[in-house]
Amino acid sequence: MILLTGGCGSLGQEIARLREVIILDNNEYALTEMAREHPQLRYIFKDIRDNLDDTFKGIDGVIHCAALKHVPICEDNPIEAVKTNVGGSINVAKACLHNGIKKVIGVSTDKAVYPINTYGATKLLMEKIFLNANFSCVRLGNFKESRGSVIPILRSQSDTGVVTITDIKMTRYWITLKDAARFTLKCLKAMSGGEIFLPKMVESGIIDLVKEIAPLAEIKEVGKRKGEKLHEDLYSENEVLVSRGGFYIIKGE
């Protein structure tokens, strides 16, 4: 059985639509709501900051999604971000090693490449922790349909006739939740340890999204949020990519 930490998040819910999994999360309300939609699944109320050794007994594989993800919140609360994204990832890795679980994938982000914010820095450390334990990671871009992402916000603003964007020059790499979920499950099955899997994603400008979603709306620039880059990178100059058809593999040093 596969266990998902942070399984009530957008990616976890999408994975749960594709296969039977165990959902671990520390959000009581989200667990209750998800259990209504997927009553056949097993749910665990647990914080990854706590010891997970007993929780992971009998588990065949782990997809580690749990994290503090919002860049401004992590910037304003760096200690909490480190406790969850780094300390929690250490707990997950230790529990997997303690229970002999070899199929383990950490869900990372392009913000871990040349990080300038707390979120990206903590995700870079998560990658290092997992690769050191001979586990693997998937490094994804922005989810199109996730809660709080720019696309749902633009859709909700489009009816008002005015949409707000941080910077007209900003670009991002995008992936749908369905593609991200399928890719993560595929990588969990294929991993041998020590790899970062990277899907081939298309980069697009925020302004292009506005023209597609709200072509007649007035555009109001509000400025970059704390810790935001204008452009993200998928990999660093020190990483060597090996192409595998629709995705890349980066082998750890």
Secondary structure, 3 states (H helix, E strand, C coil): CEEEECCCCHHHHHHHHHCCCEEEECCHHHHHHHHHHCCCCEEEECCCCCCCCCCCCCCCEEEECCCCCCHHHHHHCHHHHHHHHHHHHHHHHHHHHHCCCCEEEEEEEHHHCCCCCHHHHHHHHHHHHHHHCCCEEEEECEECCCCCCHHHHHHHHHCCCEEEECCCCCEEEEECHHHHHHHHHHHHHHCCCCEEEEECCEEEEHHHHHHHHCCCCEEEECCCCCCCCCCCCCCCCCCCEEECCCEEEEECC
